Amino acid sequence: MLYTSKKNIASVSVPYEGEAKVLCTLPLYNTQKLPLEQFLRKHYDEILPCFYPLSTHLLSRREQYLKHGNDRVELVIEPVRFTVDFKDEFATIKTIRIKLF
């Protein structure tokens, strides 16, 4: 079987104002002082479950040809702006929501 996955985390260069809401707190500490984006990529699998309660959906597809089958399942998480704050030995992830007037 062939398993592939796409893991995308990108920093945003456009300032964005909104209301921050705590999404989760994880026991992660950046002891190597890695740049934030590199740190997030390294711990991607540990951070991912924090985003499950947000706008997510599953896509499932099965292809069958004679005796060969191919299953494909995708977990899609809609793009979200978030911040990561490090304090002590924890990383707190907060989502950014637009302020409503």
ChimeraX attribute file (.defattr): number of C-alpha atoms within 10 A of each C-alpha:
attribute: neighborCount
match mode: 1-to-1
recipient: residues
	/A:1	5
	/A:2	4
	/A:3	5
	/A:4	7
	/A:5	7
	/A:6	6
	/A:7	10
	/A:8	9
	/A:9	12
	/A:10	11
	/A:11	10
	/A:12	9
	/A:13	6
	/A:14	6
	/A:15	5
	/A:16	11
	/A:17	10
	/A:18	12
	/A:19	12
	/A:20	16
	/A:21	13
	/A:22	13
	/A:23	16
	/A:24	15
	/A:25	16
	/A:26	14
	/A:27	12
	/A:28	17
	/A:29	14
	/A:30	16
	/A:31	7
	/A:32	7
	/A:33	9
	/A:34	11
	/A:35	9
	/A:36	12
	/A:37	11
	/A:38	13
	/A:39	15
	/A:40	19
	/A:41	15
	/A:42	12
	/A:43	11
	/A:44	14
	/A:45	11
	/A:46	13
	/A:47	17
	/A:48	12
	/A:49	10
	/A:50	15
	/A:51	16
	/A:52	12
	/A:53	9
	/A:54	13
	/A:55	11
	/A:56	12
	/A:57	11
	/A:58	9
	/A:59	9
	/A:60	9
	/A:61	9
	/A:62	9
	/A:63	9
	/A:64	9
	/A:65	7
	/A:66	5
	/A:67	5
	/A:68	7
	/A:69	9
	/A:70	11
	/A:71	10
	/A:72	11
	/A:73	10
	/A:74	12
	/A:75	12
	/A:76	12
	/A:77	15
	/A:78	10
	/A:79	11
	/A:80	11
	/A:81	14
	/A:82	16
	/A:83	15
	/A:84	16
	/A:85	10
	/A:86	15
	/A:87	12
	/A:88	9
	/A:89	11
	/A:90	15
	/A:91	19
	/A:92	16
	/A:93	21
	/A:94	19
	/A:95	18
	/A:96	18
	/A:97	15
	/A:98	10
	/A:99	9
	/A:100	6
	/A:101	3
